[in-house]
Amino acid sequence: MTLASGQKKEKLDRLGELAAVRDDEQGVSLWRDAFRRLRRNPAAIVGAIILALFVLVAIVGPFLVPYDPAAPIGVQDGVVRSGQGIIPGPSSDHWLGYDHQGRDEFSRLIAGSRQTLIVGVVSTLIGLTVGVLLGGLSGAAAGLGGRWGRWVDNILMRIVDMLLSVPGLLLAVSFAAILGPSPITVMIAVGAVSVPIFARLLRGSMIAQSNRDYVLAATSLGVRRWKIAISHVIPNSLAPVIVQATLTLATAIIEVAALSFLGLGTQVLGQPEWGLMLAEAQQYLGIRPALAIYPAVAIIITAFGFTLLGEAMREALDPKLRK
């Protein structure tokens, strides 16, 4: 009895040692592990700081600007005569000087960030929503839908292929030209460009997930295929789509500025918007090239921040790219 008790105690001690796992070796969820990797990535930190500043300026900045962005202060004071080549530069009262109509350039640059943020985010949400609906339906039909599901998948993917065959900016310009120039038109046009990207990405991710063991186990237990797709496959397939949404925001901001530059954006007189400011400055490059440099640098830095964060998220969530 004593020997048996000793062996039993020794076996329990070994099991206890195997079960005692250090905290840093315990399993964590995908998102928690990705967040931990993001905190250690300098590119992710820089991108997050740029985006935080951009969002803060866009939300709070228009309430704190020193001058009305639509009021021609310089013309009233007689210091701006763009027709005679006189547009004053930075000063203690006007940090970035005046624009060609005598408006405070710094106030317009800050106020224009809100319009850029709203149009960029809404257009990305439009593309993400429609793309997830198409891609989710197509992926569920292809991976779990049987014969009729393959027909649905083929029809939806041919529609997506037609959208992909047209260059993105040309498709956005076509939408904007048909619907007429307005901020809503720009949102729809830029959102339509990103729909096939999200749809294709989610479909591919769902097809990969549909071959996993947990799908086979749920199917063997008699769980309906559409319930498996909605409850398990789609949630597990959204990680690359969320990463792509962050990268698409950078592209959306550039495309929004491009459409505004072409005159298809906002038509409200005096309303600041970075792309429109860039377009208006083209006539005065010989007088004050800084009027084009300010909004261009703002667009580049903002898109760069979204790109840095998106690439860092892709690296953190993709096992093949983890360091």
Buried (B, 14 or more C-beta within 10 A) or exposed (E): EEEEEEEEEEEEEEEEEEEEEEEEEEEEEEEEBBBEBBEEBEBBBBBBEBBEBBBEBBEEBBEEBEBBBBBBBBBEEEBBEBEEEBBBEEEEEBEBBBBBBBBBBBBBBBBBBBBBBBBBBBBBBBBBEBBBBBBBBBBBBBBBBEEEBEEBBEEBBEBBEEBBEEEBBEBBBEBBEEBEBBBEBBBBBBBBBBBBBBBBBBBBBBBBBBEEEEBEEBBEEEBEBBEBBEEBBBEBBBBBBBBBBBBBBBBBBBBBBBBBBBEBBBEEEEBBBBBBBBBBBEEBEEBBEBBBBBBBEBBEEBBBBBBBBBBBBBBBBEEEEEE
